[in-house]
Amino acid sequence: MASAPDSRTIAAVIEAVMMRPFEWGESDCCLAPCDVWVAMGFDDPALPYRGRYSDEAGARAVMGGTVEDVAVREFQRLGWPEIAPGDARDADAGVIGNTLAIFAGGWWHCKSPQGELFVRRVRRAWRPQ
């Protein structure tokens, strides 16, 4: 079980991951935050989905629901407790729209085909364990 990294470490990891071009099945809206957690030593929430799709339709097919459905299922599997989004701290996980996000430096970071997005609020949140 990893512990939450310091702010500089998580910022550097997020920057490296989010700078990679968006690519379904490699560096997309769900895999990018998971890559950050893996780089920080947490178990991979996306392990059951990696290598199983290469486009948006394929992602939808293997997910078996929305991003939020998958987040609930996989974070529960990993034992990541749900938290109030307002209680987020660095490295916490969140869902906004149909995208997975990671909290750092007072912002939720997520990836889109247009690049990295910064948002203030998410619908639901979890704490990596």
N, CA, C and O atoms as CSV, one atom per row, in Angstrom:
chain,resi,resn,atom,element,x,y,z
A,1,MET,N,N,0.850,-1.175,0.000
A,1,MET,CA,C,0.000,0.000,0.000
A,1,MET,C,C,0.894,1.236,0.000
A,1,MET,O,O,1.784,1.360,0.842
A,2,ALA,N,N,0.668,2.126,-0.915
A,2,ALA,CA,C,1.447,3.357,-1.029
A,2,ALA,C,C,0.831,4.428,-0.142
A,2,ALA,O,O,-0.330,4.341,0.256
A,3,SER,N,N,1.624,5.420,0.150
A,3,SER,CA,C,1.089,6.568,0.881
A,3,SER,C,C,1.042,7.748,-0.071
A,3,SER,O,O,1.714,7.752,-1.102
A,4,ALA,N,N,0.253,8.738,0.274
A,4,ALA,CA,C,0.115,9.906,-0.596
A,4,ALA,C,C,1.474,10.588,-0.763
A,4,ALA,O,O,2.179,10.804,0.222
A,5,PRO,N,N,1.845,10.924,-1.988
A,5,PRO,CA,C,3.133,11.567,-2.246
A,5,PRO,C,C,3.089,13.042,-1.883
A,5,PRO,O,O,2.024,13.616,-1.657
A,6,ASP,N,N,4.281,13.645,-1.832
A,6,ASP,CA,C,4.293,15.081,-1.606
A,6,ASP,C,C,3.824,15.787,-2.878
A,6,ASP,O,O,3.820,15.198,-3.959
A,7,SER,N,N,3.434,17.038,-2.739
A,7,SER,CA,C,2.826,17.801,-3.842
A,7,SER,C,C,3.732,17.906,-5.058
A,7,SER,O,O,3.253,17.826,-6.188
A,8,ARG,N,N,5.035,18.084,-4.850
A,8,ARG,CA,C,5.943,18.217,-6.000
A,8,ARG,C,C,6.043,16.921,-6.781
A,8,ARG,O,O,6.092,16.934,-8.011
A,9,THR,N,N,6.074,15.796,-6.068
A,9,THR,CA,C,6.173,14.505,-6.738
A,9,THR,C,C,4.930,14.240,-7.569
A,9,THR,O,O,5.031,13.869,-8.739
A,10,ILE,N,N,3.774,14.424,-6.982
A,10,ILE,CA,C,2.546,14.150,-7.734
A,10,ILE,C,C,2.406,15.109,-8.918
A,10,ILE,O,O,1.949,14.696,-9.984
A,11,ALA,N,N,2.783,16.360,-8.757
A,11,ALA,CA,C,2.698,17.331,-9.860
A,11,ALA,C,C,3.587,16.896,-11.020
A,11,ALA,O,O,3.185,16.996,-12.179
A,12,ALA,N,N,4.783,16.417,-10.722
A,12,ALA,CA,C,5.699,15.982,-11.777
A,12,ALA,C,C,5.162,14.752,-12.498
A,12,ALA,O,O,5.262,14.655,-13.721
A,13,VAL,N,N,4.598,13.819,-11.753
A,13,VAL,CA,C,4.049,12.606,-12.371
A,13,VAL,C,C,2.839,12.961,-13.231
A,13,VAL,O,O,2.720,12.495,-14.364
A,14,ILE,N,N,1.950,13.777,-12.697
A,14,ILE,CA,C,0.768,14.180,-13.467
A,14,ILE,C,C,1.189,14.888,-14.748
A,14,ILE,O,O,0.647,14.597,-15.814
A,15,GLU,N,N,2.135,15.803,-14.667
A,15,GLU,CA,C,2.582,16.525,-15.856
A,15,GLU,C,C,3.124,15.554,-16.903
A,15,GLU,O,O,2.778,15.661,-18.079
A,16,ALA,N,N,3.964,14.611,-16.492
A,16,ALA,CA,C,4.531,13.655,-17.447
A,16,ALA,C,C,3.446,12.818,-18.118
A,16,ALA,O,O,3.487,12.595,-19.328
A,17,VAL,N,N,2.488,12.363,-17.341
A,17,VAL,CA,C,1.417,11.522,-17.891
A,17,VAL,C,C,0.484,12.336,-18.778
A,17,VAL,O,O,0.126,11.888,-19.868
A,18,MET,N,N,0.088,13.511,-18.336
A,18,MET,CA,C,-0.874,14.311,-19.092
A,18,MET,C,C,-0.272,14.901,-20.372
A,18,MET,O,O,-1.012,15.262,-21.287
A,19,MET,N,N,1.047,15.000,-20.447
A,19,MET,CA,C,1.697,15.527,-21.653
A,19,MET,C,C,1.718,14.511,-22.794
A,19,MET,O,O,1.906,14.877,-23.954
A,20,ARG,N,N,1.528,13.245,-22.464
A,20,ARG,CA,C,1.482,12.241,-23.522
A,20,ARG,C,C,0.253,12.475,-24.384
A,20,ARG,O,O,-0.793,12.868,-23.868
A,21,PRO,N,N,0.358,12.242,-25.680
A,21,PRO,CA,C,-0.813,12.427,-26.549
A,21,PRO,C,C,-1.959,11.506,-26.137
A,21,PRO,O,O,-1.735,10.381,-25.691
A,22,PHE,N,N,-3.173,11.992,-26.289
A,22,PHE,CA,C,-4.360,11.178,-26.002
A,22,PHE,C,C,-4.416,10.042,-27.000
A,22,PHE,O,O,-4.309,10.249,-28.209
A,23,GLU,N,N,-4.585,8.832,-26.476
A,23,GLU,CA,C,-4.736,7.660,-27.326
A,23,GLU,C,C,-5.590,6.639,-26.588
A,23,GLU,O,O,-5.252,6.210,-25.484
A,24,TRP,N,N,-6.703,6.253,-27.211
A,24,TRP,CA,C,-7.586,5.269,-26.598
A,24,TRP,C,C,-6.819,3.992,-26.305
A,24,TRP,O,O,-6.087,3.489,-27.157
A,25,GLY,N,N,-6.987,3.475,-25.111
A,25,GLY,CA,C,-6.353,2.232,-24.713
A,25,GLY,C,C,-4.908,2.358,-24.290
A,25,GLY,O,O,-4.305,1.376,-23.859
A,26,GLU,N,N,-4.335,3.550,-24.403
A,26,GLU,CA,C,-2.948,3.789,-24.017
A,26,GLU,C,C,-2.820,4.953,-23.042
A,26,GLU,O,O,-2.210,4.818,-21.982
A,27,SER,N,N,-3.389,6.084,-23.400
A,27,SER,CA,C,-3.309,7.286,-22.565
A,27,SER,C,C,-4.590,8.088,-22.785
A,27,SER,O,O,-4.601,9.104,-23.480
A,28,ASP,N,N,-5.657,7.604,-22.179
A,28,ASP,CA,C,-6.963,8.216,-22.396
A,28,ASP,C,C,-7.520,8.780,-21.096
A,28,ASP,O,O,-6.803,8.880,-20.100
A,29,CYS,N,N,-8.787,9.145,-21.106
A,29,CYS,CA,C,-9.408,9.824,-19.969
A,29,CYS,C,C,-9.474,8.970,-18.708
A,29,CYS,O,O,-9.600,9.512,-17.610
A,30,CYS,N,N,-9.392,7.674,-18.836
A,30,CYS,CA,C,-9.396,6.800,-17.652
A,30,CYS,C,C,-8.005,6.239,-17.351
A,30,CYS,O,O,-7.615,6.144,-16.187
A,31,LEU,N,N,-7.269,5.874,-18.374
A,31,LEU,CA,C,-5.966,5.272,-18.142
A,31,LEU,C,C,-4.933,6.272,-17.635
A,31,LEU,O,O,-4.057,5.899,-16.854
A,32,ALA,N,N,-5.010,7.529,-18.058
A,32,ALA,CA,C,-4.016,8.513,-17.620
A,32,ALA,C,C,-3.997,8.681,-16.099
A,32,ALA,O,O,-2.921,8.587,-15.508
A,33,PRO,N,N,-5.131,8.923,-15.438
A,33,PRO,CA,C,-5.078,9.010,-13.979
A,33,PRO,C,C,-4.595,7.701,-13.344
A,33,PRO,O,O,-3.869,7.719,-12.350
A,34,CYS,N,N,-5.002,6.574,-13.922
A,34,CYS,CA,C,-4.552,5.283,-13.389
A,34,CYS,C,C,-3.037,5.141,-13.533
A,34,CYS,O,O,-2.386,4.574,-12.655
A,35,ASP,N,N,-2.473,5.645,-14.621
A,35,ASP,CA,C,-1.020,5.623,-14.790
A,35,ASP,C,C,-0.326,6.415,-13.688
A,35,ASP,O,O,0.748,6.031,-13.224
A,36,VAL,N,N,-0.942,7.521,-13.270
A,36,VAL,CA,C,-0.370,8.318,-12.186
A,36,VAL,C,C,-0.388,7.504,-10.891
A,36,VAL,O,O,0.618,7.447,-10.185
A,37,TRP,N,N,-1.525,6.874,-10.572
A,37,TRP,CA,C,-1.589,6.083,-9.346
A,37,TRP,C,C,-0.574,4.950,-9.357
A,37,TRP,O,O,0.078,4.688,-8.347
A,38,VAL,N,N,-0.437,4.278,-10.496
A,38,VAL,CA,C,0.536,3.185,-10.598
A,38,VAL,C,C,1.953,3.725,-10.389
A,38,VAL,O,O,2.749,3.110,-9.680
A,39,ALA,N,N,2.271,4.862,-10.996
A,39,ALA,CA,C,3.602,5.463,-10.841
A,39,ALA,C,C,3.892,5.823,-9.385
A,39,ALA,O,O,5.050,5.859,-8.968
A,40,MET,N,N,2.836,6.090,-8.614
A,40,MET,CA,C,3.004,6.441,-7.210
A,40,MET,C,C,2.973,5.210,-6.303
A,40,MET,O,O,3.087,5.340,-5.084
A,41,GLY,N,N,2.820,4.023,-6.884
A,41,GLY,CA,C,2.880,2.796,-6.101
A,41,GLY,C,C,1.549,2.206,-5.682
A,41,GLY,O,O,1.514,1.237,-4.924
A,42,PHE,N,N,0.448,2.778,-6.166
A,42,PHE,CA,C,-0.869,2.223,-5.852
A,42,PHE,C,C,-1.207,1.115,-6.846
A,42,PHE,O,O,-0.655,1.066,-7.945
A,43,ASP,N,N,-2.118,0.228,-6.451
A,43,ASP,CA,C,-2.600,-0.799,-7.374
A,43,ASP,C,C,-3.339,-0.130,-8.525
A,43,ASP,O,O,-3.890,0.961,-8.376
A,44,ASP,N,N,-3.344,-0.790,-9.661
A,44,ASP,CA,C,-3.909,-0.238,-10.892
A,44,ASP,C,C,-5.416,-0.473,-10.980
A,44,ASP,O,O,-5.848,-1.612,-11.158
A,45,PRO,N,N,-6.224,0.586,-10.858
A,45,PRO,CA,C,-7.674,0.417,-11.001
A,45,PRO,C,C,-8.087,-0.034,-12.401
A,45,PRO,O,O,-9.170,-0.593,-12.579
A,46,ALA,N,N,-7.231,0.206,-13.392
A,46,ALA,CA,C,-7.577,-0.110,-14.781
A,46,ALA,C,C,-7.048,-1.466,-15.235
A,46,ALA,O,O,-7.192,-1.817,-16.406
A,47,LEU,N,N,-6.452,-2.219,-14.354
A,47,LEU,CA,C,-5.841,-3.488,-14.748
A,47,LEU,C,C,-6.787,-4.394,-15.547
A,47,LEU,O,O,-6.355,-4.970,-16.545
A,48,PRO,N,N,-8.058,-4.545,-15.152
A,48,PRO,CA,C,-8.946,-5.429,-15.924
A,48,PRO,C,C,-9.277,-4.915,-17.335
A,48,PRO,O,O,-9.863,-5.650,-18.130
A,49,TYR,N,N,-8.912,-3.669,-17.655
A,49,TYR,CA,C,-9.309,-3.069,-18.934
A,49,TYR,C,C,-8.132,-2.825,-19.875
A,49,TYR,O,O,-8.325,-2.650,-21.078
A,50,ARG,N,N,-6.935,-2.812,-19.343
A,50,ARG,CA,C,-5.756,-2.511,-20.165
A,50,ARG,C,C,-5.573,-3.546,-21.265
A,50,ARG,O,O,-5.714,-4.750,-21.050
A,51,GLY,N,N,-5.253,-3.036,-22.451
A,51,GLY,CA,C,-4.998,-3.905,-23.589
A,51,GLY,C,C,-6.234,-4.503,-24.218
A,51,GLY,O,O,-6.127,-5.374,-25.083
A,52,ARG,N,N,-7.410,-4.054,-23.803
A,52,ARG,CA,C,-8.644,-4.657,-24.300
A,52,ARG,C,C,-9.424,-3.765,-25.256
A,52,ARG,O,O,-10.476,-4.171,-25.752
A,53,TYR,N,N,-8.924,-2.542,-25.528
A,53,TYR,CA,C,-9.629,-1.658,-26.456
A,53,TYR,C,C,-8.641,-0.683,-27.098
A,53,TYR,O,O,-7.557,-0.430,-26.572
A,54,SER,N,N,-9.049,-0.140,-28.255
A,54,SER,CA,C,-8.178,0.801,-28.962
A,54,SER,C,C,-8.956,1.989,-29.542
A,54,SER,O,O,-8.407,2.797,-30.291
A,55,ASP,N,N,-10.240,2.079,-29.185
A,55,ASP,CA,C,-11.032,3.219,-29.625
A,55,ASP,C,C,-12.165,3.442,-28.614
A,55,ASP,O,O,-12.338,2.657,-27.682
A,56,GLU,N,N,-12.923,4.509,-28.810
A,56,GLU,CA,C,-13.976,4.850,-27.856
A,56,GLU,C,C,-15.041,3.754,-27.774
A,56,GLU,O,O,-15.500,3.412,-26.685
A,57,ALA,N,N,-15.427,3.212,-28.912
A,57,ALA,CA,C,-16.449,2.153,-28.902
A,57,ALA,C,C,-15.949,0.926,-28.138
A,57,ALA,O,O,-16.700,0.310,-27.382
A,58,GLY,N,N,-14.705,0.584,-28.335
A,58,GLY,CA,C,-14.125,-0.551,-27.615
A,58,GLY,C,C,-14.070,-0.291,-26.115
A,58,GLY,O,O,-14.326,-1.191,-25.315
A,59,ALA,N,N,-13.735,0.944,-25.732
A,59,ALA,CA,C,-13.694,1.298,-24.306
A,59,ALA,C,C,-15.081,1.127,-23.699
A,59,ALA,O,O,-15.229,0.540,-22.626
A,60,ARG,N,N,-16.080,1.634,-24.379
A,60,ARG,CA,C,-17.451,1.507,-23.867
A,60,ARG,C,C,-17.859,0.045,-23.742
A,60,ARG,O,O,-18.549,-0.332,-22.794
A,61,ALA,N,N,-17.439,-0.769,-24.687
A,61,ALA,CA,C,-17.812,-2.181,-24.678
A,61,ALA,C,C,-17.177,-2.932,-23.501
A,61,ALA,O,O,-17.846,-3.749,-22.868
A,62,VAL,N,N,-15.909,-2.672,-23.200
A,62,VAL,CA,C,-15.259,-3.419,-22.116
A,62,VAL,C,C,-15.595,-2.874,-20.735
A,62,VAL,O,O,-15.444,-3.581,-19.739
A,63,MET,N,N,-16.051,-1.621,-20.664
A,63,MET,CA,C,-16.346,-1.028,-19.358
A,63,MET,C,C,-17.585,-1.625,-18.704
A,63,MET,O,O,-17.643,-1.741,-17.479
A,64,GLY,N,N,-18.552,-1.994,-19.485
A,64,GLY,CA,C,-19.772,-2.547,-18.899
A,64,GLY,C,C,-20.545,-1.523,-18.095
A,64,GLY,O,O,-21.134,-1.855,-17.067
A,65,GLY,N,N,-20.549,-0.283,-18.551
A,65,GLY,CA,C,-21.263,0.793,-17.869
A,65,GLY,C,C,-20.547,2.109,-18.077
A,65,GLY,O,O,-19.686,2.237,-18.949
A,66,THR,N,N,-20.908,3.075,-17.275
A,66,THR,CA,C,-20.283,4.397,-17.366
A,66,THR,C,C,-18.943,4.393,-16.639
A,66,THR,O,O,-18.602,3.432,-15.948
A,67,VAL,N,N,-18.191,5.472,-16.799
A,67,VAL,CA,C,-16.946,5.623,-16.044
A,67,VAL,C,C,-17.245,5.576,-14.548
A,67,VAL,O,O,-16.489,4.978,-13.782
A,68,GLU,N,N,-18.334,6.198,-14.134
A,68,GLU,CA,C,-18.695,6.166,-12.718
A,68,GLU,C,C,-18.985,4.736,-12.252
A,68,GLU,O,O,-18.573,4.353,-11.157
A,69,ASP,N,N,-19.687,3.945,-13.066
A,69,ASP,CA,C,-19.949,2.544,-12.718
A,69,ASP,C,C,-18.640,1.781,-12.527
A,69,ASP,O,O,-18.483,1.026,-11.567
A,70,VAL,N,N,-17.706,1.987,-13.450
A,70,VAL,CA,C,-16.417,1.308,-13.380
A,70,VAL,C,C,-15.638,1.786,-12.159
A,70,VAL,O,O,-15.032,0.978,-11.455
A,71,ALA,N,N,-15.649,3.089,-11.904
A,71,ALA,CA,C,-14.940,3.630,-10.739
A,71,ALA,C,C,-15.467,3.006,-9.451
A,71,ALA,O,O,-14.685,2.560,-8.611
A,72,VAL,N,N,-16.771,2.972,-9.296
A,72,VAL,CA,C,-17.358,2.386,-8.093
A,72,VAL,C,C,-16.903,0.937,-7.948
A,72,VAL,O,O,-16.477,0.518,-6.872
A,73,ARG,N,N,-16.995,0.185,-9.028
A,73,ARG,CA,C,-16.643,-1.244,-9.010
A,73,ARG,C,C,-15.151,-1.450,-8.707
A,73,ARG,O,O,-14.795,-2.248,-7.840
A,74,GLU,N,N,-14.296,-0.735,-9.417
A,74,GLU,CA,C,-12.855,-0.976,-9.272
A,74,GLU,C,C,-12.284,-0.393,-7.984
A,74,GLU,O,O,-11.407,-1.002,-7.373
A,75,PHE,N,N,-12.765,0.777,-7.559
A,75,PHE,CA,C,-12.256,1.325,-6.304
A,75,PHE,C,C,-12.726,0.484,-5.118
A,75,PHE,O,O,-12.013,0.349,-4.124
A,76,GLN,N,N,-13.920,-0.076,-5.227
A,76,GLN,CA,C,-14.384,-0.991,-4.176
A,76,GLN,C,C,-13.507,-2.239,-4.158
A,76,GLN,O,O,-13.118,-2.708,-3.088
A,77,ARG,N,N,-13.197,-2.774,-5.323
A,77,ARG,CA,C,-12.332,-3.956,-5.425
A,77,ARG,C,C,-10.978,-3.695,-4.758
A,77,ARG,O,O,-10.417,-4.578,-4.109
A,78,LEU,N,N,-10.461,-2.474,-4.924
A,78,LEU,CA,C,-9.152,-2.129,-4.360
A,78,LEU,C,C,-9.220,-1.681,-2.904
A,78,LEU,O,O,-8.188,-1.513,-2.256
A,79,GLY,N,N,-10.435,-1.488,-2.388
A,79,GLY,CA,C,-10.576,-1.045,-1.007
A,79,GLY,C,C,-10.353,0.443,-0.818
A,79,GLY,O,O,-9.996,0.885,0.274
A,80,TRP,N,N,-10.564,1.227,-1.883
A,80,TRP,CA,C,-10.429,2.680,-1.794
A,80,TRP,C,C,-11.754,3.238,-1.273
A,80,TRP,O,O,-12.766,3.134,-1.965
A,81,PRO,N,N,-11.779,3.814,-0.096
A,81,PRO,CA,C,-13.046,4.313,0.446
A,81,PRO,C,C,-13.539,5.559,-0.289
A,81,PRO,O,O,-12.753,6.401,-0.724
A,82,GLU,N,N,-14.850,5.647,-0.411
A,82,GLU,CA,C,-15.436,6.861,-0.989
A,82,GLU,C,C,-15.348,7.965,0.056
A,82,GLU,O,O,-15.551,7.737,1.248
A,83,ILE,N,N,-15.041,9.165,-0.421
A,83,ILE,CA,C,-14.907,10.329,0.458
A,83,ILE,C,C,-15.785,11.451,-0.091
A,83,ILE,O,O,-16.232,11.400,-1.237
A,84,ALA,N,N,-16.023,12.454,0.733
A,84,ALA,CA,C,-16.711,13.652,0.246
A,84,ALA,C,C,-15.760,14.392,-0.685
A,84,ALA,O,O,-14.611,14.628,-0.310
A,85,PRO,N,N,-16.198,14.768,-1.890
A,85,PRO,CA,C,-15.308,15.464,-2.806
A,85,PRO,C,C,-14.629,16.695,-2.192
A,85,PRO,O,O,-13.490,17.007,-2.539
A,86,GLY,N,N,-15.309,17.382,-1.299
A,86,GLY,CA,C,-14.732,18.557,-0.662
A,86,GLY,C,C,-13.607,18.238,0.305
A,86,GLY,O,O,-12.883,19.140,0.729
A,87,ASP,N,N,-13.446,16.960,0.664
A,87,ASP,CA,C,-12.375,16.532,1.567
A,87,ASP,C,C,-11.157,16.002,0.819
A,87,ASP,O,O,-10.255,15.429,1.430
A,88,ALA,N,N,-11.124,16.191,-0.497
A,88,ALA,CA,C,-10.048,15.626,-1.313
A,88,ALA,C,C,-8.685,16.187,-0.920
A,88,ALA,O,O,-8.538,17.346,-0.533
A,89,ARG,N,N,-7.702,15.305,-1.040
A,89,ARG,CA,C,-6.302,15.691,-0.868
A,89,ARG,C,C,-5.517,15.084,-2.028
A,89,ARG,O,O,-6.045,14.270,-2.786
A,90,ASP,N,N,-4.264,15.481,-2.158
A,90,ASP,CA,C,-3.448,15.017,-3.281
A,90,ASP,C,C,-3.517,13.506,-3.439
A,90,ASP,O,O,-3.415,12.762,-2.464
A,91,ALA,N,N,-3.693,13.063,-4.678
A,91,ALA,CA,C,-3.741,11.668,-5.130
A,91,ALA,C,C,-5.130,11.058,-5.065
A,91,ALA,O,O,-5.301,9.920,-5.501
A,92,ASP,N,N,-6.133,11.758,-4.540
A,92,ASP,CA,C,-7.478,11.196,-4.506
A,92,ASP,C,C,-8.048,11.074,-5.913
A,92,ASP,O,O,-7.639,11.785,-6.831
A,93,ALA,N,N,-9.002,10.156,-6.061
A,93,ALA,CA,C,-9.640,9.867,-7.338
A,93,ALA,C,C,-11.022,10.500,-7.382
A,93,ALA,O,O,-11.698,10.605,-6.359
A,94,GLY,N,N,-11.438,10.918,-8.566
A,94,GLY,CA,C,-12.761,11.483,-8.721
A,94,GLY,C,C,-13.347,11.177,-10.082
A,94,GLY,O,O,-12.646,10.761,-11.004
A,95,VAL,N,N,-14.649,11.393,-10.188
A,95,VAL,CA,C,-15.353,11.244,-11.456
A,95,VAL,C,C,-16.069,12.546,-11.750
A,95,VAL,O,O,-16.810,13.072,-10.920
A,96,ILE,N,N,-15.830,13.056,-12.954
A,96,ILE,CA,C,-16.540,14.235,-13.443
A,96,ILE,C,C,-17.047,13.891,-14.838
A,96,ILE,O,O,-16.275,13.480,-15.704
A,97,GLY,N,N,-18.333,14.059,-15.046
A,97,GLY,CA,C,-18.898,13.658,-16.329
A,97,GLY,C,C,-18.609,12.187,-16.565
A,97,GLY,O,O,-18.904,11.350,-15.712
A,98,ASN,N,N,-18.042,11.869,-17.702
A,98,ASN,CA,C,-17.676,10.493,-18.025
A,98,ASN,C,C,-16.158,10.367,-18.093
A,98,ASN,O,O,-15.602,9.731,-18.988
A,99,THR,N,N,-15.497,11.003,-17.101
A,99,THR,CA,C,-14.037,11.061,-17.063
A,99,THR,C,C,-13.542,10.812,-15.649
A,99,THR,O,O,-14.174,11.225,-14.676
A,100,LEU,N,N,-12.426,10.145,-15.547
A,100,LEU,CA,C,-11.757,9.919,-14.275
A,100,LEU,C,C,-10.777,11.065,-14.038
A,100,LEU,O,O,-10.153,11.555,-14.979
A,101,ALA,N,N,-10.642,11.492,-12.786
A,101,ALA,CA,C,-9.762,12.614,-12.452
A,101,ALA,C,C,-8.930,12.280,-11.228
A,101,ALA,O,O,-9.289,11.412,-10.432
A,102,ILE,N,N,-7.805,12.987,-11.089
A,102,ILE,CA,C,-6.935,12.840,-9.923
A,102,ILE,C,C,-6.719,14.223,-9.323
A,102,ILE,O,O,-6.519,15.200,-10.045
A,103,PHE,N,N,-6.761,14.298,-8.000
A,103,PHE,CA,C,-6.657,15.576,-7.301
A,103,PHE,C,C,-5.204,15.897,-6.975
A,103,PHE,O,O,-4.456,15.035,-6.512
A,104,ALA,N,N,-4.816,17.134,-7.220
A,104,ALA,CA,C,-3.469,17.601,-6.855
A,104,ALA,C,C,-3.442,19.124,-6.907
A,104,ALA,O,O,-3.949,19.745,-7.842
A,105,GLY,N,N,-2.842,19.700,-5.884
A,105,GLY,CA,C,-2.642,21.145,-5.877
A,105,GLY,C,C,-3.916,21.965,-5.899
A,105,GLY,O,O,-3.930,23.077,-6.428
A,106,GLY,N,N,-4.987,21.432,-5.331
A,106,GLY,CA,C,-6.239,22.169,-5.277
A,106,GLY,C,C,-7.121,22.041,-6.512
A,106,GLY,O,O,-8.179,22.667,-6.584
A,107,TRP,N,N,-6.699,21.238,-7.481
A,107,TRP,CA,C,-7.457,21.038,-8.725
A,107,TRP,C,C,-7.622,19.554,-8.998
A,107,TRP,O,O,-6.800,18.734,-8.589
A,108,TRP,N,N,-8.692,19.229,-9.694
A,108,TRP,CA,C,-8.870,17.896,-10.256
A,108,TRP,C,C,-8.285,17.930,-11.656
A,108,TRP,O,O,-8.612,18.814,-12.447
A,109,HIS,N,N,-7.418,16.966,-11.969
A,109,HIS,CA,C,-6.757,16.883,-13.271
A,109,HIS,C,C,-7.358,15.713,-14.035
A,109,HIS,O,O,-7.479,14.607,-13.508
A,110,CYS,N,N,-7.729,15.967,-15.274
A,110,CYS,CA,C,-8.234,14.895,-16.119
A,110,CYS,C,C,-7.742,15.112,-17.541
A,110,CYS,O,O,-7.253,16.186,-17.893
A,111,LYS,N,N,-7.881,14.084,-18.338
A,111,LYS,CA,C,-7.349,14.123,-19.700
A,111,LYS,C,C,-8.484,14.022,-20.704
A,111,LYS,O,O,-9.446,13.279,-20.510
A,112,SER,N,N,-8.352,14.783,-21.778
A,112,SER,CA,C,-9.316,14.743,-22.872
A,112,SER,C,C,-8.537,14.703,-24.182
A,112,SER,O,O,-7.324,14.914,-24.183
A,113,PRO,N,N,-9.214,14.437,-25.293
A,113,PRO,CA,C,-8.514,14.484,-26.576
A,113,PRO,C,C,-7.883,15.857,-26.853
A,113,PRO,O,O,-6.940,15.959,-27.637
A,114,GLN,N,N,-8.400,16.901,-26.213
A,114,GLN,CA,C,-7.851,18.240,-26.407
A,114,GLN,C,C,-6.690,18.542,-25.465
A,114,GLN,O,O,-6.036,19.574,-25.614
A,115,GLY,N,N,-6.420,17.673,-24.505
A,115,GLY,CA,C,-5.328,17.878,-23.568
A,115,GLY,C,C,-5.797,17.772,-22.126
A,115,GLY,O,O,-6.891,17.279,-21.849
A,116,GLU,N,N,-4.952,18.240,-21.210
A,116,GLU,CA,C,-5.274,18.171,-19.792
A,116,GLU,C,C,-6.324,19.213,-19.431
A,116,GLU,O,O,-6.287,20.348,-19.905
A,117,LEU,N,N,-7.250,18.805,-18.591
A,117,LEU,CA,C,-8.277,19.712,-18.088
A,117,LEU,C,C,-8.102,19.861,-16.585
A,117,LEU,O,O,-7.694,18.921,-15.903
A,118,PHE,N,N,-8.409,21.038,-16.078
A,118,PHE,CA,C,-8.364,21.318,-14.652
A,118,PHE,C,C,-9.774,21.713,-14.233
A,118,PHE,O,O,-10.366,22.625,-14.810
A,119,VAL,N,N,-10.306,21.032,-13.237
A,119,VAL,CA,C,-11.656,21.341,-12.775
A,119,VAL,C,C,-11.635,21.486,-11.256
A,119,VAL,O,O,-10.751,20.960,-10.580
A,120,ARG,N,N,-12.610,22.198,-10.740
A,120,ARG,CA,C,-12.689,22.432,-9.298
A,120,ARG,C,C,-13.520,21.398,-8.554
A,120,ARG,O,O,-13.270,21.127,-7.380
A,121,ARG,N,N,-14.512,20.817,-9.233
A,121,ARG,CA,C,-15.426,19.899,-8.540
A,121,ARG,C,C,-15.614,18.615,-9.325
A,121,ARG,O,O,-15.590,18.596,-10.556
A,122,VAL,N,N,-15.803,17.539,-8.565
A,122,VAL,CA,C,-16.169,16.254,-9.150
A,122,VAL,C,C,-17.466,15.784,-8.497
A,122,VAL,O,O,-17.865,16.291,-7.448
A,123,ARG,N,N,-18.105,14.824,-9.120
A,123,ARG,CA,C,-19.370,14.305,-8.597
A,123,ARG,C,C,-19.143,13.362,-7.413
A,123,ARG,O,O,-19.864,13.425,-6.417
A,124,ARG,N,N,-18.142,12.491,-7.526
A,124,ARG,CA,C,-17.819,11.518,-6.473
A,124,ARG,C,C,-16.312,11.418,-6.357
A,124,ARG,O,O,-15.585,11.726,-7.301
A,125,ALA,N,N,-15.836,10.976,-5.167
A,125,ALA,CA,C,-14.387,10.882,-4.949
A,125,ALA,C,C,-14.038,9.695,-4.062
A,125,ALA,O,O,-14.860,9.230,-3.272
A,126,TRP,N,N,-12.805,9.212,-4.204
A,126,TRP,CA,C,-12.291,8.075,-3.441
A,126,TRP,C,C,-10.849,8.346,-3.018
A,126,TRP,O,O,-10.158,9.162,-3.629
A,127,ARG,N,N,-10.410,7.668,-1.987
A,127,ARG,CA,C,-9.043,7.821,-1.480
A,127,ARG,C,C,-8.254,6.539,-1.739
A,127,ARG,O,O,-8.621,5.474,-1.242
A,128,PRO,N,N,-7.162,6.637,-2.523
A,128,PRO,CA,C,-6.322,5.448,-2.764
A,128,PRO,C,C,-5.759,4.889,-1.468
A,128,PRO,O,O,-5.403,5.634,-0.554
A,129,GLN,N,N,-5.685,3.582,-1.404
A,129,GLN,CA,C,-5.143,2.891,-0.223
A,129,GLN,C,C,-3.999,2.009,-0.641
A,129,GLN,O,O,-3.399,1.337,0.198
